[in-house]
Amino acid sequence: MKVMINQAVNKIRAAAILGVRPATISDPRWRRRVGLRATKVGGCLRFLESELNELLERGKEKFR
């Protein structure tokens, strides 16, 4: 049985995963446009790694 841990990462790590600047990932309009949810923990934004990976998968072009 494979157990997958869904880790929450900060905006700097999330930005690095997505290849954008941390200021971009902090913008609620950008997050809404791309469909990325964030959670505030102690005043800091946190993102689930699984949702970041899903966002990357949705953005891939299908080449033949």
C-alpha positions in Angstrom: 0.0 0.0 0.0 1.5 3.3 -1.1 0.9 6.2 1.3 1.2 9.7 -0.2 1.9 12.6 2.2 0.3 15.9 1.0 2.7 18.5 2.3 1.9 22.2 2.6 4.7 24.5 1.3 5.2 28.2 1.6 4.9 30.7 -1.2 8.7 30.8 -2.0 8.8 27.0 -2.5 5.5 27.0 -4.4 6.8 29.7 -6.7 9.9 27.7 -7.3 7.9 24.6 -8.2 5.7 26.5 -10.6 8.5 28.6 -12.1 7.0 32.0 -11.2 8.1 34.8 -8.8 6.8 34.8 -5.2 5.1 38.1 -5.8 3.1 36.5 -8.6 1.9 33.6 -6.4 0.9 36.1 -3.7 -1.5 37.8 -6.1 -5.1 36.6 -5.4 -6.2 37.6 -8.9 -3.5 35.4 -10.5 -4.3 32.5 -8.2 -8.0 32.7 -9.0 -7.3 32.9 -12.8 -5.2 29.7 -12.7 -7.3 27.9 -10.1 -4.8 27.6 -7.3 -6.1 27.5 -3.7 -4.1 28.8 -0.8 -4.6 28.5 3.0 -3.4 31.1 5.5 -1.6 29.6 8.4 -0.4 32.2 11.0 -0.7 34.9 8.4 1.4 33.1 5.8 0.2 31.5 2.6 0.5 27.7 2.3 -0.1 25.6 -0.8 -0.5 21.8 -1.1 2.1 20.2 -3.2 -0.5 17.9 -4.8 -2.5 20.9 -6.0 0.7 22.5 -7.4 1.5 19.3 -9.3 -2.1 19.1 -10.6 -1.8 22.7 -11.8 1.4 21.8 -13.7 -0.3 18.7 -15.2 -3.3 20.8 -16.4 -0.9 23.3 -18.1 1.0 20.7 -20.1 0.4 20.7 -23.8 -0.3 17.4 -25.5 2.2 16.8 -28.3 1.7 14.1 -30.8 
